[in-house]
Amino acid sequence: MKILSAQEMAACDRVTSERFCVSPEALMQASGEAVARFALRHFASCQRVAVLCGRGNNGGDGMVSADVLARAGRRVTVVLMGAEDGLRASAAKLWRGLGDRSEVERMPCADETALRRALPRVNEAGLIVDAMVGTGFHPPLRGLAREAMEWMRTRKIPVLAVDLPSGWDADAAGSVEAFPVDAVVTFTAPKSAHIFGQLTRRWTDPVVVAPIGSPDEAVATASGLLWAGTAKALAEQPRAVDAHKGSFGNVLMVGGSAGKVGAVAMAAMAAMRTGAGLVTVAAPAEVLPLVAGFAPEMMTMPLEADARELLERKTVVAIGPGFGAGDAEAKALRRLLQTGTASAVIDADALNLLATEPGSVKALARGRRLVLTPHPGEMARLARCTVAEVQADRLRLARRFACENRVTLVLKGWRTIVAHPDGQVAVNTTGNPGMAKGGSGDVLTGIVAGLLAQFPDQVEQVVEAAVCLHGLAADIAVRRLDEHTLLATDTIAALSEAFRLRLADEDGFVWLQGAAHRQEPIR
């Protein structure tokens, strides 16, 4: 799924209407129906709904949703934020139509006095639908919308945003002054704010995309930005009935040192749980008995063995978890990466060793597919900059490094970025603060290696699917546990459920955020 700018979204709507003959009114109708459908399912207990409408297309979406909610038996109050004579044509027609419905109370607010009279009625609602401004808005909020935002900050009524929380710029990231919301329904494709912005009150709150009739051909972007969740479908493919362990690849997991055997063991277990046919751990001979004790399915070999013997029949080699960063490890890293052409996943200590040798990444990427999975500190060492510089421009730096060195780069963190050698970048939206613990990166390395062993010719999709699965499994585990108590091994245990959980639900919504919690009440 492509990520669009506000300008690209406007172009998509225009192309949908002009080239594919879907009228703006039809798009508005589909948008409003999607919002109402989401409200009826996920705020099912709310019998009174207040819809705050602007005078443009976003307000029109809200009016359609009000009509659908009223037909479904809800008592609806529609508050128009501005004078009726300022309504756009489509919205004006919808506003007049609402006047014919006994279940709908219309409250036009031409000024602050009228709004203050309307707010007590809003306060009686069990759900507020925010349909004041949408994708075309440029901050800051002013006038009546700003007064409504200030009023909402003192209330605990659940809020469902139409397209974007009022106050957000569709192209903005980070945190801005905007309407506090508990769920967001946007349309056709996510915008930058849906991916990079902290839109909702909690990370578990839903941010979903609803299809409204725009064909794929109308959705175009020059940014090269994608949503990583689309690739998860790769991991959901059923296995052939006559498959055997050789059908799903052979992983060599290299790492483990005194005091760090758990890292390589967790990575190996994650690779096995992800579906790799065979997994062998290569670790220093003195720690092999400890490694072998973690799982009986895991094979082991001494790291000191001949490189060709270690790599024989291996589909992918993953190096780094608990590896160590001494001279002996540096020699072993070079020995393994200079032998054969198997795809390689490089993480942790192995990244730090590569960072000490300028040009080594590009050289090693010749003749093999190389996947690097740094956290911001490791990225700073690879790129020879500071962590602050990495965090200030994660997207641009990751894309530049991947293109210059011809690798796939996974820059971990909130909204993990997957940058490919061709300049395409996917952004992941699963995951939670509970993952900020030792071992999370090792598990991701194992998931990447396990999927890459099964789909060696689909590196781009594999890595995007891996980061999505990793975060989704952690979200599922937190649902049963807690952000404070989550362990990396809990994420491994939840992988099975993550494979089964579809990010597109039965109503057609694609869940960018909150998928693991979608069966729970939002407030």
C-alpha positions in Angstrom: 0.0 0.0 0.0 1.4 3.4 -1.0 1.7 6.3 1.3 0.5 9.6 -0.2 1.0 13.2 0.4 -2.0 15.5 0.7 -1.4 16.7 -2.8 -1.2 13.2 -4.1 -4.4 12.3 -2.3 -6.2 15.2 -4.0 -4.8 14.1 -7.3 -6.0 10.5 -6.7 -9.6 11.8 -6.0 -9.4 14.0 -9.1 -8.3 11.1 -11.3 -10.9 8.8 -9.8 -13.6 11.2 -10.8 -12.3 12.4 -14.2 -10.8 9.2 -15.6 -12.8 6.5 -13.8 -16.1 8.3 -13.6 -16.6 8.0 -9.8 -18.2 11.2 -8.8 -17.0 13.3 -5.8 -20.5 12.7 -4.3 -20.0 8.9 -4.6 -16.6 9.1 -2.9 -18.2 11.2 -0.1 -21.0 8.8 0.3 -18.6 5.8 0.5 -16.4 7.7 3.0 -19.2 8.6 5.4 -20.6 5.0 5.2 -17.2 3.6 6.1 -17.0 5.9 9.2 -20.5 4.9 10.3 -19.8 1.2 9.7 -16.7 1.5 11.9 -18.5 3.4 14.6 -21.4 0.8 14.7 -19.0 -2.1 15.1 -16.3 -0.6 17.4 -18.4 1.8 19.4 -21.5 -0.4 19.4 -22.6 0.6 22.9 -22.9 4.3 22.1 -26.5 5.2 21.4 -26.0 8.9 21.2 -23.5 10.3 18.8 -22.4 13.9 18.2 -20.9 14.7 14.8 -18.8 17.9 14.5 -18.8 19.0 10.9 -16.9 21.5 9.0 -18.3 23.2 5.9 -16.1 21.3 3.3 -15.7 17.8 2.1 -14.7 16.4 5.5 -17.9 17.8 7.0 -19.8 16.2 4.1 -18.3 12.8 5.1 -19.5 13.5 8.6 -23.0 14.3 7.5 -23.2 11.1 5.5 -22.0 9.1 8.6 -24.7 11.0 10.7 -27.4 9.9 8.3 -26.2 6.2 8.3 -26.0 6.2 12.1 -29.5 7.6 12.4 -30.8 5.0 10.1 -29.2 2.4 12.3 -31.1 3.7 15.3 -28.7 6.1 16.9 -29.7 9.5 18.2 -27.5 11.9 16.4 -26.6 15.6 17.0 -24.9 17.3 14.1 -23.0 20.5 15.0 -22.1 22.6 12.0 -18.9 24.6 12.7 -19.8 27.8 10.8 -22.7 29.5 9.1 -24.9 27.5 6.8 -24.3 29.9 3.9 -20.6 28.9 3.8 -21.3 25.2 3.1 -19.9 23.7 -0.1 -22.5 22.5 -2.6 -22.4 18.8 -1.8 -22.2 19.4 2.0 -25.1 21.9 1.7 -27.3 19.3 0.1 -26.5 16.7 2.8 -27.1 19.3 5.5 -30.6 20.0 4.1 -31.3 16.3 3.9 -30.5 15.8 7.5 -33.3 18.2 8.4 -35.8 15.7 7.2 -34.7 13.0 9.7 -36.4 13.0 13.1 -33.5 11.1 14.7 -31.1 13.9 13.8 -30.7 17.2 15.7 -29.0 19.9 13.6 -27.2 22.7 15.4 -25.6 25.3 13.1 -23.0 27.4 14.9 -22.3 30.7 13.1 -20.4 32.1 16.1 -18.9 31.2 19.5 -22.1 32.0 21.3 -24.0 29.4 19.3 -21.1 26.8 19.8 -21.2 27.3 23.5 -25.0 26.5 23.4 -24.3 23.4 21.4 -21.5 21.9 23.5 -23.7 20.8 26.4 -25.6 18.7 23.8 -22.3 17.3 22.6 -21.4 16.4 26.2 -24.4 14.1 26.4 -23.1 11.9 23.6 -21.3 8.5 24.0 -19.3 9.1 20.9 -18.0 12.2 19.1 -17.2 12.1 15.4 -14.6 14.7 14.4 -15.4 15.7 10.8 -14.3 19.3 11.0 -11.2 19.4 8.7 -9.3 16.7 6.7 -6.5 16.0 4.4 -6.4 19.5 2.8 -6.1 21.3 6.1 -3.0 23.5 7.0 -2.5 24.2 10.7 -3.2 25.8 13.1 -6.8 25.3 14.1 -8.6 28.6 14.4 -11.9 30.0 15.5 -14.7 27.6 16.4 -12.7 24.5 15.7 -10.0 25.6 18.1 -12.6 26.4 20.8 -14.1 22.9 20.3 -10.6 21.4 20.6 -9.9 23.2 23.9 -13.3 22.1 25.2 -12.6 18.5 24.3 -9.4 18.4 26.2 -11.4 18.5 29.4 -13.7 15.7 28.5 -13.3 11.9 28.3 -15.8 11.2 25.6 -14.5 8.8 22.9 -13.7 10.5 19.6 -13.6 9.0 16.1 -11.7 11.1 13.6 -12.8 11.3 9.9 -9.6 11.1 7.8 -7.4 12.9 10.3 -7.8 14.4 13.8 -8.7 18.0 13.2 -5.5 20.1 13.6 -3.2 17.6 11.8 -1.4 18.4 8.6 -1.6 15.3 6.4 2.1 15.7 5.6 3.2 16.2 9.2 4.9 13.8 11.6 5.7 13.8 15.3 3.2 15.5 17.6 1.1 18.6 16.8 -1.7 20.5 18.5 -4.8 18.7 17.4 -8.1 17.2 18.4 -7.7 14.3 20.9 -9.0 11.2 19.3 -9.4 7.4 20.0 -9.7 6.1 16.5 -9.1 7.3 12.9 -10.7 6.2 9.7 -9.0 7.4 6.6 -9.7 6.6 3.0 -8.0 4.9 0.0 -4.4 5.1 1.3 -2.5 6.3 4.3 -1.0 9.8 4.3 2.4 10.6 6.0 0.7 11.7 9.2 -1.1 8.3 9.6 2.3 6.6 9.4 4.6 9.0 11.2 2.2 11.0 13.4 1.1 10.1 16.9 -2.5 10.7 16.1 -4.4 8.8 18.8 -4.3 9.0 22.6 -2.8 5.5 22.9 -0.8 3.3 20.6 -3.5 0.6 20.9 -6.1 2.9 19.4 -7.1 2.1 15.8 -5.9 3.9 12.7 -7.6 2.2 9.7 -7.8 2.7 5.9 -11.1 2.2 4.2 -11.5 1.6 0.4 -14.0 4.0 -1.1 -13.9 3.2 -4.8 -10.6 4.6 -6.1 -8.9 2.1 -8.4 -5.3 1.2 -7.9 -4.4 3.0 -11.1 -5.5 6.3 -9.6 -3.2 5.9 -6.5 0.2 7.3 -7.5 3.1 8.7 -5.5 6.6 10.0 -6.3 7.9 9.4 -2.8 8.6 5.7 -3.1 7.1 5.3 0.3 5.1 2.1 1.1 3.4 0.6 4.2 5.2 -2.5 5.3 2.1 -4.3 6.5 1.1 -5.1 2.9 4.0 -7.5 2.6 2.6 -9.6 5.5 0.5 -11.5 3.0 3.8 -13.3 1.9 4.0 -15.0 5.3 0.3 -16.1 5.1 0.7 -18.4 2.1 -0.4 -22.0 2.8 2.3 -24.6 2.5 2.2 -27.3 -0.2 0.7 -30.5 1.1 3.8 -32.5 -0.1 6.3 -30.1 1.4 9.3 -31.3 3.5 12.0 -29.5 5.6 14.1 -28.9 2.6 11.3 -26.9 1.0 11.7 -24.1 3.6 15.4 -23.3 3.6 18.4 -23.8 5.8 19.6 -21.0 8.2 23.0 -20.7 9.7 22.8 -18.5 12.8 26.2 -17.2 13.9 26.7 -15.7 17.3 26.9 -16.4 21.0 29.8 -15.7 23.3 30.4 -16.0 27.0 27.5 -14.3 28.8 25.6 -13.8 25.5 24.4 -17.2 24.4 20.8 -16.3 25.0 21.0 -13.8 22.1 21.9 -16.3 19.4 19.5 -18.9 20.9 16.6 -16.5 20.7 17.4 -15.6 17.1 17.6 -19.2 16.2 14.3 -20.0 17.9 12.6 -17.1 16.2 13.9 -18.4 12.8 12.5 -21.9 13.6 9.2 -20.4 14.8 8.9 -18.3 11.6 9.0 -21.5 9.5 12.6 -22.2 8.4 13.1 -25.8 7.6 16.5 -26.2 9.3 18.4 -23.9 11.7 22.0 -24.4 12.7 23.7 -22.3 15.3 27.5 -21.7 14.9 29.0 -20.5 18.1 32.4 -20.8 19.9 32.9 -24.4 20.9 33.0 -23.6 24.6 29.4 -22.2 24.7 27.8 -24.7 22.3 26.5 -27.0 25.1 24.6 -23.9 26.6 23.2 -23.0 23.2 22.0 -26.5 22.5 20.1 -26.6 25.8 17.7 -23.9 24.6 15.8 -26.0 22.1 16.1 -29.6 20.9 15.2 -28.7 17.3 18.3 -26.5 17.0 21.4 -28.0 15.4 24.9 -26.7 16.4 28.3 -26.4 14.9 31.6 -24.9 16.3 32.3 -21.5 14.9 35.9 -22.6 14.5 35.0 -25.1 11.8 35.9 -24.4 8.1 33.8 -21.7 6.6 32.8 -23.9 3.6 31.6 -26.6 5.9 29.6 -24.1 8.0 27.9 -22.7 4.9 27.3 -25.9 3.0 23.7 -26.1 1.8 22.8 -22.9 3.7 20.1 -20.7 2.2 20.9 -17.7 4.4 23.5 -16.8 7.1 22.6 -14.5 9.9 25.5 -13.0 11.9 25.6 -10.9 15.0 23.4 -11.8 18.0 25.8 -12.1 21.0 28.7 -12.4 18.6 31.3 -10.3 20.3 33.5 -7.6 18.8 37.1 -8.8 19.2 39.7 -9.6 16.7 38.7 -13.3 16.6 35.1 -12.3 15.7 36.3 -9.9 13.1 38.3 -12.6 11.4 35.3 -15.0 11.6 33.0 -12.4 10.1 35.3 -11.8 7.1 35.8 -15.5 6.7 32.1 -16.2 6.5 31.1 -13.2 4.3 33.9 -13.8 1.8 32.8 -17.4 1.3 29.8 -18.4 -0.8 27.0 -16.2 -2.0 24.2 -17.0 0.4 22.1 -14.1 1.5 23.2 -12.6 4.8 21.5 -10.8 7.6 23.9 -8.7 9.7 23.0 -7.4 13.2 24.4 -6.3 16.5 28.1 -6.9 17.1 28.7 -7.8 13.5 27.4 -4.4 12.4 29.8 -2.7 14.8 32.7 -4.7 13.3 31.6 -3.7 9.7 31.5 -0.1 10.8 35.3 -0.2 11.6 36.1 -0.9 8.0 35.1 1.9 5.6 33.7 0.5 2.3 33.3 -3.0 3.7 29.5 -3.0 3.4 29.4 -2.1 -0.3 32.1 -4.6 -1.0 30.3 -7.4 0.7 27.0 -6.6 -1.0 28.5 -7.5 -4.4 27.3 -10.9 -5.4 24.9 -11.5 -2.5 21.8 -9.9 -0.9 22.8 -8.2 2.3 20.3 -7.2 5.0 21.5 -4.9 7.8 19.3 -4.4 10.9 20.8 -1.6 13.0 19.3 0.3 15.9 20.1 4.1 15.9 23.4 3.7 17.7 24.6 1.1 15.2 23.3 3.2 12.4 25.3 6.2 13.6 28.5 4.1 13.6 27.8 2.8 10.1 27.0 6.2 8.7 29.7 8.0 10.7 27.4 10.5 12.3 25.7 11.0 15.6 22.6 9.3 17.0 20.9 12.7 17.1 21.6 13.1 13.3 20.2 9.6 12.6 17.0 10.3 14.6 16.6 13.8 13.1 16.2 12.4 9.5 15.7 8.6 9.7 14.0 8.3 6.4 16.5 10.2 4.3 19.5 8.7 5.9 18.3 5.1 5.7 17.4 5.5 2.0 20.7 7.1 1.1 22.7 4.4 2.9 20.7 1.5 1.3 21.1 3.0 -2.2 24.8 3.9 -1.9 25.8 0.5 -0.4 23.3 -1.7 -2.4 21.8 -3.3 0.7 18.4 -3.6 2.4 18.6 -1.6 5.6 16.2 -2.0 8.6 16.5 1.0 10.8 14.9 -0.1 14.0 12.9 2.1 16.4 9.4 3.6 16.6 8.1 3.2 13.0 10.9 0.9 11.8 12.1 1.8 8.3 13.0 -0.7 5.6 15.1 0.9 2.9 15.9 -1.0 -0.3 18.8 -0.6 -2.9 16.4 0.8 -5.5 15.2 3.7 -3.3 11.9 2.2 -2.2 11.2 2.6 1.5 8.6 0.8 3.6 7.5 1.9 7.0 6.2 -0.4 9.7 3.4 0.6 12.0 3.2 -2.5 14.3 5.0 -2.7 17.7 4.9 -1.1 21.1 7.0 0.4 23.9 7.3 -3.0 25.6 9.7 -4.0 22.9 12.3 -1.6 24.3 14.2 -4.5 26.0 17.2 -6.6 25.4 16.6 -9.4 22.9 14.0 -7.7 20.7 16.6 -7.1 18.0 17.8 -10.7 18.2 14.3 -12.0 17.6 13.9 -9.7 14.6 17.1 -11.1 13.1 15.7 -14.6 13.5 12.4 -13.7 11.9 14.1 -12.0 8.9 16.5 -15.0 8.5 13.6 -17.6 8.8 11.5 -15.9 6.2 14.4 -15.2 3.9 15.2 -19.0 4.0 11.7 -19.7 2.7 11.5 -16.9 0.1 15.2 -16.3 -1.0 14.2 -14.5 -4.2 11.8 -12.0 -2.5 14.1 -10.1 -0.3 12.1 -6.8 -0.3 8.8 -8.4 0.7 10.5 -10.8 3.2 12.1 -8.0 5.2 9.0 -5.9 5.2 6.9 -8.9 6.3 9.4 -9.7 9.0 9.3 -6.3 10.7 5.5 -6.3 10.5 5.2 -9.8 12.0 7.7 -8.9 14.8 5.8 -5.9 15.9 2.4 -7.6 15.5 3.6 -10.6 17.7 4.7 -8.1 20.3 1.4 -6.3 20.2 -0.4 -9.6 20.7 1.8 -10.6 23.6 1.2 -7.2 25.3 -2.5 -7.8 25.1 -2.1 -10.8 27.3 0.7 -9.4 29.4 1.8 -5.7 29.9 4.2 -3.3 28.3 6.4 -3.4 31.5 6.6 -7.2 31.6 6.9 -8.1 27.9 10.0 -10.2 27.2 11.5 -11.0 23.8 10.7 -14.7 24.2 7.0 -13.7 24.7 7.1 -12.2 21.2 8.4 -15.5 19.9 5.6 -17.3 21.6 3.0 -15.0 20.0 4.3 -15.5 16.4 1.8 -18.2 15.6 -1.1 -15.9 16.4 0.6 -13.0 14.5 0.7 -15.2 11.4 -3.0 -15.9 11.6 -4.1 -12.3 12.3 -5.1 -10.5 9.1 -4.5 -6.8 8.9 -7.6 -6.4 6.7 -10.7 -7.2 8.6 -14.1 -8.6 7.5 -15.4 -5.0 7.0 -12.6 -4.2 4.5 -10.7 -1.9 6.9 -6.9 -2.2 6.8 -5.5 -1.7 10.2 -2.4 0.4 10.3 -2.4 0.5 14.1 -4.3 -1.4 16.8 -4.9 -4.6 14.9 -4.0 -6.9 17.8 -6.6 -5.1 20.0 -9.5 -4.8 17.5 -11.8 -7.2 19.4 -11.6 -5.1 22.5 -13.6 -2.0 23.4 -11.8 1.2 22.3 -12.8 3.1 25.5 
